[in-house]
């Protein structure tokens, strides 16, 4: 069974930092790209970042570029999203998702999704 489990969300003051984790099981980790998406109430889901474990490519949305960093720890089958300089507009439920194959586009269809972790940034 494929499972993606997000953790690390919480409440943080604007300007603060959080590190999200996405632990994957049931997949060959090195064959997949792991993407981070977020969805705020009443808004469409937004692709935030992605790391391809097969080719090493990365993607960052313009809104988070320079503030967020994605990294992969193959030994732990885990992808991290380090979020710095957080803004209230970063408030959302953050989901990780897995897609087979190379590339790090968040526009591709993803095969598996986690259940999400809440990130709330206060002003």
Phi and psi in degrees as GROMACS dihedral restraints (atoms count N, CA, C in turn):
[ dihedral_restraints ]
;  ai    aj    ak    al  type     phi  dphi    fc
    3     4     5     6     1   -85.1    20    10
    4     5     6     7     1   129.9    20    10
    6     7     8     9     1  -135.9    20    10
    7     8     9    10     1   138.2    20    10
    9    10    11    12     1  -123.1    20    10
   10    11    12    13     1   125.4    20    10
   12    13    14    15     1  -123.0    20    10
   13    14    15    16     1   117.3    20    10
   15    16    17    18     1   -90.0    20    10
   16    17    18    19     1   149.2    20    10
   18    19    20    21     1  -153.6    20    10
   19    20    21    22     1   166.5    20    10
   21    22    23    24     1   104.6    20    10
   22    23    24    25     1    -4.9    20    10
   24    25    26    27     1   -71.5    20    10
   25    26    27    28     1   169.6    20    10
   27    28    29    30     1   164.6    20    10
   28    29    30    31     1  -165.3    20    10
   30    31    32    33     1  -103.3    20    10
   31    32    33    34     1   129.9    20    10
   33    34    35    36     1  -142.3    20    10
   34    35    36    37     1   150.1    20    10
   36    37    38    39     1   -77.8    20    10
   37    38    39    40     1   149.9    20    10
   39    40    41    42     1   -52.8    20    10
   40    41    42    43     1   136.4    20    10
   42    43    44    45     1    92.7    20    10
   43    44    45    46     1   -12.0    20    10
   45    46    47    48     1   -84.1    20    10
   46    47    48    49     1  -173.0    20    10
   48    49    50    51     1  -133.2    20    10
   49    50    51    52     1   151.6    20    10
   51    52    53    54     1  -141.4    20    10
   52    53    54    55     1   152.6    20    10
   54    55    56    57     1  -120.9    20    10
   55    56    57    58     1   118.2    20    10
   57    58    59    60     1   -92.3    20    10
   58    59    60    61     1   146.4    20    10
   60    61    62    63     1  -122.8    20    10
   61    62    63    64     1   143.6    20    10
   63    64    65    66     1  -128.6    20    10
   64    65    66    67     1   106.7    20    10
   66    67    68    69     1   -98.2    20    10
   67    68    69    70     1   125.3    20    10
   69    70    71    72     1  -106.6    20    10
   70    71    72    73     1   144.2    20    10
   72    73    74    75     1  -142.5    20    10
   73    74    75    76     1   155.9    20    10
   75    76    77    78     1    83.4    20    10
   76    77    78    79     1     5.0    20    10
   78    79    80    81     1  -129.9    20    10
   79    80    81    82     1   158.9    20    10
   81    82    83    84     1   -81.7    20    10
   82    83    84    85     1   101.3    20    10
   84    85    86    87     1   -54.7    20    10
   85    86    87    88     1   -41.1    20    10
   87    88    89    90     1   -68.0    20    10
   88    89    90    91     1   -12.6    20    10
   90    91    92    93     1   -93.5    20    10
   91    92    93    94     1    -0.8    20    10
   93    94    95    96     1  -120.5    20    10
   94    95    96    97     1   152.3    20    10
   96    97    98    99     1   -97.1    20    10
   97    98    99   100     1   140.5    20    10
   99   100   101   102     1  -113.9    20    10
  100   101   102   103     1   120.4    20    10
  102   103   104   105     1  -109.7    20    10
  103   104   105   106     1   152.1    20    10
  105   106   107   108     1  -111.5    20    10
  106   107   108   109     1   131.3    20    10
  108   109   110   111     1  -127.7    20    10
  109   110   111   112     1   159.2    20    10
  111   112   113   114     1  -140.8    20    10
  112   113   114   115     1   152.4    20    10
  114   115   116   117     1  -143.3    20    10
  115   116   117   118     1   120.2    20    10
  117   118   119   120     1   -94.7    20    10
  118   119   120   121     1   155.9    20    10
  120   121   122   123     1   -55.0    20    10
  121   122   123   124     1   130.1    20    10
  123   124   125   126     1    77.0    20    10
  124   125   126   127     1     4.2    20    10
  126   127   128   129     1  -119.5    20    10
  127   128   129   130     1   158.0    20    10
  129   130   131   132     1   -73.7    20    10
  130   131   132   133     1   149.9    20    10
  132   133   134   135     1   -62.8    20    10
  133   134   135   136     1   138.6    20    10
  135   136   137   138     1  -122.0    20    10
  136   137   138   139     1   131.7    20    10
  138   139   140   141     1   -75.7    20    10
  139   140   141   142     1   127.7    20    10
  141   142   143   144     1  -103.5    20    10
  142   143   144   145     1   -50.8    20    10
  144   145   146   147     1  -161.6    20    10
  145   146   147   148     1   161.3    20    10
  147   148   149   150     1  -154.2    20    10
  148   149   150   151     1   145.0    20    10
  150   151   152   153     1  -128.0    20    10
  151   152   153   154     1   126.4    20    10
  153   154   155   156     1   -93.1    20    10
  154   155   156   157     1   116.2    20    10
  156   157   158   159     1   -75.1    20    10
  157   158   159   160     1   -15.8    20    10
  159   160   161   162     1   -86.0    20    10
  160   161   162   163     1   -38.0    20    10
  162   163   164   165     1  -120.8    20    10
  163   164   165   166     1    -2.7    20    10
  165   166   167   168     1    79.0    20    10
  166   167   168   169     1     4.4    20    10
  168   169   170   171     1   -74.8    20    10
  169   170   171   172     1   156.3    20    10
  171   172   173   174     1  -133.1    20    10
  172   173   174   175     1   159.7    20    10
  174   175   176   177     1  -140.1    20    10
  175   176   177   178     1   141.3    20    10
  177   178   179   180     1  -134.5    20    10
  178   179   180   181     1   134.4    20    10
  180   181   182   183     1   -65.3    20    10
  181   182   183   184     1   148.3    20    10
  183   184   185   186     1   -57.0    20    10
  184   185   186   187     1   -32.5    20    10
  186   187   188   189     1   -68.4    20    10
  187   188   189   190     1   -19.1    20    10
  189   190   191   192     1  -118.4    20    10
  190   191   192   193     1    -5.4    20    10
  192   193   194   195     1   -59.6    20    10
  193   194   195   196     1   132.4    20    10
  195   196   197   198     1    88.5    20    10
  196   197   198   199     1   -13.7    20    10
  198   199   200   201     1  -111.9    20    10
  199   200   201   202     1   -35.7    20    10
  201   202   203   204     1  -106.1    20    10
  202   203   204   205     1   147.7    20    10
  204   205   206   207     1  -135.1    20    10
  205   206   207   208     1   130.8    20    10
  207   208   209   210     1  -105.0    20    10
  208   209   210   211     1   141.9    20    10
  210   211   212   213     1  -149.1    20    10
  211   212   213   214     1   155.3    20    10
  213   214   215   216     1  -124.3    20    10
  214   215   216   217     1   137.4    20    10
  216   217   218   219     1  -117.4    20    10
  217   218   219   220     1    98.3    20    10
  219   220   221   222     1   -64.9    20    10
  220   221   222   223     1   -31.4    20    10
  222   223   224   225     1   -64.0    20    10
  223   224   225   226     1   -26.9    20    10
  225   226   227   228     1  -106.5    20    10
  226   227   228   229     1     1.7    20    10
  228   229   230   231     1    51.1    20    10
  229   230   231   232     1    43.1    20    10
  231   232   233   234     1  -132.8    20    10
  232   233   234   235     1   136.5    20    10
  234   235   236   237     1  -111.9    20    10
  235   236   237   238     1   135.3    20    10
  237   238   239   240     1  -110.3    20    10
  238   239   240   241     1   148.5    20    10
  240   241   242   243     1  -123.9    20    10
  241   242   243   244     1   104.5    20    10
  243   244   245   246     1   -84.1    20    10
  244   245   246   247     1   119.4    20    10
  246   247   248   249     1  -114.2    20    10
  247   248   249   250     1   113.1    20    10
  249   250   251   252     1  -113.6    20    10
  250   251   252   253     1   163.9    20    10
  252   253   254   255     1    49.9    20    10
  253   254   255   256     1    48.5    20    10
  255   256   257   258     1   -66.2    20    10
  256   257   258   259     1   145.0    20    10
  258   259   260   261     1  -119.0    20    10
  259   260   261   262     1   155.5    20    10
  261   262   263   264     1   -55.0    20    10
  262   263   264   265     1   -32.8    20    10
  264   265   266   267     1   -70.6    20    10
  265   266   267   268     1    -7.9    20    10
  267   268   269   270     1   -80.2    20    10
  268   269   270   271     1    -7.9    20    10
  270   271   272   273     1   -61.8    20    10
  271   272   273   274     1   125.4    20    10
  273   274   275   276     1  -178.5    20    10
  274   275   276   277     1   169.8    20    10
  276   277   278   279     1   -85.3    20    10
  277   278   279   280     1   126.9    20    10
  279   280   281   282     1  -102.7    20    10
  280   281   282   283     1   128.8    20    10
  282   283   284   285     1  -116.9    20    10
  283   284   285   286     1   142.9    20    10
  285   286   287   288     1  -104.3    20    10
  286   287   288   289     1   153.0    20    10
  288   289   290   291     1  -145.3    20    10
  289   290   291   292     1   153.6    20    10
  291   292   293   294     1  -120.9    20    10
  292   293   294   295     1   138.8    20    10
  294   295   296   297     1  -134.6    20    10
  295   296   297   298     1   132.7    20    10
  297   298   299   300     1   -72.3    20    10
  298   299   300   301     1   137.8    20    10
  300   301   302   303     1   105.5    20    10
  301   302   303   304     1   177.1    20    10
  303   304   305   306     1   -76.9    20    10
  304   305   306   307     1   170.8    20    10
  306   307   308   309     1    94.4    20    10
  307   308   309   310     1   154.8    20    10
  309   310   311   312     1  -130.6    20    10
  310   311   312   313     1    25.3    20    10
  312   313   314   315     1   -75.0    20    10
  313   314   315   316     1   136.3    20    10
  315   316   317   318     1   -84.3    20    10
  316   317   318   319     1    -1.5    20    10
  318   319   320   321     1   -86.2    20    10
  319   320   321   322     1   -14.9    20    10
  321   322   323   324     1   -71.6    20    10
  322   323   324   325     1   159.4    20    10
  324   325   326   327     1   -74.2    20    10
  325   326   327   328     1   133.6    20    10
  327   328   329   330     1  -102.4    20    10
  328   329   330   331     1   144.5    20    10
  330   331   332   333     1   -85.8    20    10
  331   332   333   334     1   -36.0    20    10
  333   334   335   336     1  -136.7    20    10
  334   335   336   337     1   147.2    20    10
  336   337   338   339     1  -133.0    20    10
  337   338   339   340     1   144.5    20    10
  339   340   341   342     1   -83.9    20    10
  340   341   342   343     1  -178.7    20    10
  342   343   344   345     1   -93.0    20    10
  343   344   345   346     1    -9.6    20    10
  345   346   347   348     1    97.2    20    10
  346   347   348   349     1   155.1    20    10
  348   349   350   351     1  -137.8    20    10
  349   350   351   352     1   135.5    20    10
  351   352   353   354     1   -80.6    20    10
  352   353   354   355     1   131.4    20    10
  354   355   356   357     1  -119.3    20    10
  355   356   357   358     1   122.8    20    10
  357   358   359   360     1  -124.5    20    10
  358   359   360   361     1   124.7    20    10
  360   361   362   363     1  -115.0    20    10
  361   362   363   364     1   118.3    20    10
  363   364   365   366     1   -91.7    20    10
  364   365   366   367     1   149.9    20    10
